């Protein structure tokens, strides 16, 4: 994994993909998520789904987040909003900032099949802000009025 990650950072995708594939097939969840991401960006969505799912099934929040995004957009899998929200929620509950932001937005704006629920949105934004995820801090500040209400 380390060799593949280093190669990825150096934009050597040939070495990165080869090394990451070996690590991913050996069960390394970070390698699975990163390889899925590379494949996703290359529009090889079906392969990306495979690796994201492998990572997510092992509890990798980043893999779950990106798998959710593919379900939300119908890329590599049929569009499935409930499945997308399930994986976003999984990643958010694991503390992954971008997923917390998506879940908060789902409740704030009635997206991903969720009813608008400003109290739940505020809870998720607060959780993201508490974790240090800047986009949720900013949204929380914009959402709360001077009396502290949402």
Buried (B, 14 or more C-beta within 10 A) or exposed (E): BEBBBEBBEEEBBEBBBEBBBBBBEEEBBBBBBBBBBBBBEEEBBEBBBBBBBBBBEBEBBBBBBBBBBBBBEEBBBEEBBEBBBBBBBBBBBBBBBBBBBBBBBBBBEEBBEBEEBEEBBBBBBBBBBEEEBEBBBEBBEEBBEEEEEB
